[in-house]
Amino acid sequence: MYRAYLHLPQYNLHFVRFERALPGTNEVFLPDGSPRPVYESVLGELERAGVARWQEKLRRAHELLLEEQHAFGILEGDKTHPTEWIPRIVPRSDWERLERGLIQRHAAINEFLRRLEAGKEEIVPQEVVESSILYDASTKNRFGPVPVRQIAFDVVAVESERAGETGGFDYVVIEENAKMPVGLAAMTRRRRMTSEVFFPDSYKKLPVRPLDGWLQRLGDTLRAASPKGSEATLAVVSSGPDDQFYLDHHIYAEEMDAILAETKDLEVDGEGYLVHQGSGRRIDVIYERVDEDKLYAEVPGLLECHVEGKVHVLFAPNTEIIDDKGVYPFIPEMVRVYLGEEPLIQNAETWSLAIEEDRKYVMGRFGELVVKSRGGYGGKEVMIGPEETRESIERFRKKVEENPIEYIAQEVIDFSTHVVCETEGNDFVLRDSYADYRMLSLAPDPLDPGIIEMVPGSLTRVAAPGSHLVNISSGGRMKDTWVLSR
């Protein structure tokens, strides 16, 4: 383990210690343990705060988040999400490469879905589509002119020859999330705390791109799915108070001027339109934050209502095939064929266990690889071989052998790390932790699926110490991401 106290003359840091335990490149500190220049302001402000004031900041931030929760009438439990408060900082040049690459992918995905609906898709093998648990061939597709309005991309940074003191990383897309992509509500709340409570001086000093107005922009994007446009009635459909993201659902509804409803609040009327029972209003667009099976089972007639165009369900049935990790390997080829461009961001090398040659290779190296269910999410149905016991590896192997077509495998990537902040006496201890980006793209045009824009920020997620799993449900924590404008 590498340990170093930091000595920056301009900040006189004597109470901040960095401990490196992981092989991934750290984004805050250089290999010799000195801070990257872009983080000097943040680390200096941390030092000046001191441990006692920092702990007071932690209490204040949690109080503010809980106050908002309680203001929405959520009085039981804590829905504020575990957070690490030292922000991630992304230089403009790195962000511009990320932005261009993900806009490419979103545009190619929309073209793939348009062709799939028209029966003209030619990139993804038919057997991959037909074997997907996220695609039901018996359900009629109605994706609309812009099939996917919002995608969350999970991206990691890896060392490259360009990497230096101010960024220059390479980036790898780990997966796409077109079904219930979470992140923007949590991003805005993390930003409020980092800019107002934890690092107000650094936020003013650095040219950070703001997130102001982006929740409203999301609302405009979602309403664009309806012919009524800005006049459309939008409903955020939640699974209710037990959902860990229930506070976020309230935030989405308030910021987007939408109705917040549970499935029990909705019904299809005698004319085949979806109605919110409490207000009697007809719903034009559904932003669902509830499992698809529950949604259609508990709102009889909703699927037919969507297919007939009387409501638009944003994550329409079968669009979630994009989340199938068996489709993911084909996205770079979609970019090449459908856009006529070379992909700017690459995939991780992936093997499909539906292919006999790949299956033999993976089973021969099973304990060395990351093996994932094609339809899994939230870190579920994932095995990271080097981090598992022999017994758990063998249990997972048996599950895979029962249905190999449902799994893919990838090499373990030692992607970049960020820091988690702990205190010991009067010292701050910054430990390295694997971190990914949850980046959000929007397709705001009513009819053109190729017009894409990126939210100028990211929900960074940092893993529990020693783990590669960054998902909140797997012990990860959220972190604000500052994108610099120059």
Buried (B, 14 or more C-beta within 10 A) or exposed (E): EEEBEBEBEEBEBEBBBBBBEBEBBBBBBEEEBBBBEBBBBBBBBBBEBBBEEBEEBBEBBBEBBBEBBEEBEBEEEEBBBEBBBBBBBBBBEBBEBBBEBBBBBBBBBBBBBBBBBEEEBEBBBEEBBEBBBBBEEEBBBBBBEBBBBBBBBBBBBBBEEEBEEBBBBBBBBBBBBBBBBBBBBBBBBBBBBBBEBBBEEBBEEBEBBBBEEBBEBBBBBBBBBBEEEEEBBBBBBBBEBEBBBBBBBBBBBBBBEBBBBBBEBBBBBEEEBBBBEEEEEBBBBBBBBBEBEBBBEBBEBBBEBBBEEBBBBBBBBBBBBBBBBBBBBBBBBBBEBBBEEEBBBEBBEBBBBBBEEBBEBBBEEBBEBBBBBBBBBBBEBBBBBEEBEEEEBEEBBEBBEEEBBBBBBBEBBBBBBBBBBEBEEEEBBBBBBBBBBBBBBBBBBBEEBBBBBBBBBBBBBBBBBEBBBBBBEBBBBBBBBBBBEE
